[in-house]
Amino acid sequence: MTGHKPRELDVPPMPEGMEYLVGLFWECKRTSDPLLWSELEAWSRLMDRYLEPEEYRALMRMDSIQCRVAHEGIGA
């Protein structure tokens, strides 16, 4: 760990009612590898969880931040 909070995590609180995205993210995220759109699409189909495009984009953005933070922690 670097000991400092990444600026991407310094964001306003998640809008009320959107907290469920965190749970969905960890349900989708099964490896430390970046999440692929094809994996997200397969998860959505298999779990019968069809989301709005903004929700899919939010999950991918969460993954991008998580991967970057995890990668930075490796070299620390």
N, C-alpha and C positions, 0 to 999 in steps of 0.2 A: 504494500500500500504506500501511496505517496504522502499520506497525512493531510491532504487537502481535498476539499470537495470540488469535483469537476463542475465547471460553469454550466454545463448542460443540466445538472441536477438542481441548479439554483433557479427554479421555475415557480410560477404561482401554483397554489394547490390545485389538484385535479378537480374539475368541475363536479359539483354534487351530482350523483347518479352515474358517474363514469368510473367509479372505483372498481367495478367488475372487470375492467380491462386488465388490471394487474393480475387477477386470478386467471384470466384467459391466457395472458402472456406466459405464465409459468406452466400452464397446462400444455401449451404449444411447444415451449422451449425445453427440449429433452437432452440437448448436448451443448457443449461450449462453442460449437461452430455457429457461424452466423445463420440465422433463420432464412430459408429460401422462400420465395413466393410460392413455388410449387409445393413445398412442405406445408405452408400455411393453407393453401387451397385444398390439399389432401386432408389435412386435419379438419378443416371446415366441413368437407363432404362426409368424412367418416364419422364425425361427431354430430352431424346434422345441425351445425351451428353456422348459420348464414348471417354474416354481419354486413353493416353498411361499409362502403368504400373508405370512409373516414376512419372507421374502427380498424380496418385492416392496415391502413397507413399508420395509425397510432401504434399498433403492435409492432410493425416493422421499425418504426422510429425508436421504440423502447428497446428493441433488440440491438439496433445500431449503437445506442448509448451503452447498453449492458456489455456488449462485446468490446467496445473501446475502453471502458473502465476496467474490465477484466484483463484486457491485454496490457494496459498501462501498469496494472498491479504486478504483472509477471516480472518485469524488469526492476521493480523497486526493491 
